[in-house]
Amino acid sequence: MFLVFSGCASAPLKQARSDFYGGRLDQAADALSEPTDVANRDRLLFYMEKGVIQHHAGDYKESIDTLLEASSMIRQQDYISAREQAGSMVTTERITEYKGEYAERLLVHTYLMMGFLLTGRPDSALVEAKQALEVMDAFPEATARDHFTRALIAHCFEINGEINGAYIEYKNLAGQMNDPAPVADKLVAIAGRLGFSDDVEKWRKHLPDDAAGERPADAELILFVGQGRAPVKIPRNIVLPPSIRFSFATYRERTRSFYAPRVNAAPTFGPIQMVTTDVGRVLKDSLNTRLTRILTKETARVATKEVLAQQVNDPLLELLVRVAFFLMEEPDTRAWETLPAYMTLIRVPLSVGDHELTLRASGEYGGPFRLPPVTVSPNRRFYHYSTRTGFAPPEE
């Protein structure tokens, strides 16, 4: 009777993930055909997993619709079920509605920004960018190292003409990265438009030595690249006599190494710039941010069980109660498992004309992949293309 409290995923979620990493994207989406395919408590995972599967399949409009459901659900989850929380005090967090790690909530908006940009809706992408900023402002420690999302937010402000917001976000990104060089050209250009002459000189120092005489590119190709598999949650336990069990979740890596993507394109104007997020690190930061609250509730749950067990007068019955409580104590290992291990935003400056480009990541799983031809016309500053994030090494 206690297996229903296991931290394992429901069968449709497991099947969808298996099909996804097996390259069977249509089957993966079909495995999650209706929200009722999973329990209510796993409904958010349904929307997040399906949305990413659709995104990778190139079904951007369907992905947007699905992830908007996830975003709406997250907003509704601010209301906490008292009955659900009371039940979890003597069983497990697994019976509660999954609300997503802070980083996962942010990444819902990240994928929505990409989806809207890829379908030619920059104004809607800006709406998501502002919602993403609200998540970052609410949980700064959990999301500070998501450089990809910060770069995407800044890009959304920039292409919508909100250059003050763009400058603030590029500047925030530069401060969070060890090296501001990947966005120094943006900071120099926008600071110049805003009349911040001192800032122009400050950021110019981070430009390549040969960049000063280059004329602006005719267009900028934006690539979104995902690599590998994000870590998954696994259970950890501490057992104390006579029957006290503390359980909690930690992340286990599934992708060991990052191979920097490379784009072969000629001619270009200036260097190709990249900003990368280690998704696993951000997920771990997010879980660690909740650690104090997790341990506080876990301690309270263990104490509640011990009091209940001590109130049983019959020794045999007390033993059975203790065994039951021990088995119930399963950590919540639910997680958004179709996320990549790394997300990279690549900016490729291009000239007017036709361009053939290839993308690869160094190492065994790196391609190369030929991208669709790019035709750059005058005055078209931005072109967006998303690679299918298929850099997923086998499960280790």
Order of alpha helices (4+ residues) and beta strands (2+ residues): alpha-alpha-alpha-alpha-alpha-alpha-alpha-alpha-alpha-alpha-alpha-alpha-beta-beta-beta-beta-beta-alpha-alpha-alpha-beta-beta-beta-beta-beta-beta
